C-alpha cells in the first residue's frame, strides 16, 4: 500500500492511495497485454499516417488511467488530521 499526499484544506488531508494485491496486478497484466497487442498492431497498420503519434498518446493515456483505476484504494480519500 502506497499513499501520496496531495494537499491539505481546512484540516482535511487529501491523498491518493494505491493498493497492490494479486487481483489488481493480475487485472493490470491483462490490460497491459491487450494494450501491448494494440500497440504492436498499430505499429504495422498506421505507422506512416499523420495520426500515429496522437493514437499512441491516446492509448498511453488510457493505459495510465487504467493503472490509476485498478490500483487505487479509493480515488481521493480524505483524512481528518
N, C-alpha and C positions, 0 to 999 in steps of 0.2 A: 504494500500500500504506500503510495506517494502522494503527498499533499503539496500544492503550490499556493502560497499566499498571494492574493491579487490586490486587495485594498481593504481599508478599514473606514467605515462610515458610521459616525454617531454611535460608537460602541459595538457595532457589528463587524466581524471579520469575515470577508468574502474570500473563499479559497476554492480551488479546483482540485478534486481528489481523483486519483487513478487507483484501480484495484486490478492486480494481475493474478488471475487464477486459471485453472485448466480449461474451463468453459470459454472464457473470453479469449485466451490465447489460441485455442482451437478454432473458434469462430473467426478470429482475425487471420489465422493462417489460410482458411478457406477464402476469405475476401482477398487476401494478398495473392493467392494462386490465380483466382479468376481475373483480378486486375492485371496480373502479370501476363496472362494469356491475351487480354485485350491490348496491352502494350505491344506484345510480340506480333499480334495480327495487324495492328495499326501501323507498325513499322514497315511492313511489306505492302500494306494496302494504300495508305495515304501519305507516305513519307515525302513525296515530291510536291505535295499541294501546299497552298498558302496557309491553310488552316491547321497544319500539322502541329505547330508549336502551341496553338490555342487548345487543340484537343488534348495534347499531353498535359498541359497545365490544368485543364478541367478534370481529367482523370486523376491526376495527382491530388487535386483539391478534394475530390470525392474520397480517395483512399485515406487522406489525412482526417477528413471529417468522420469517416468510419472508425478510424483509430480512436479518436476522442469519444465517439459514441459508445464503442464497445468497452473501452477500458475505464470510463468514468464511473465513479461510485454514484454520484449524483452530479448533475451538470454544475450547479453552483449551490454549495451548501453554506449556510450562514451559521456562525457560532457566536453566541453571546459571550464576550470575553471581558 
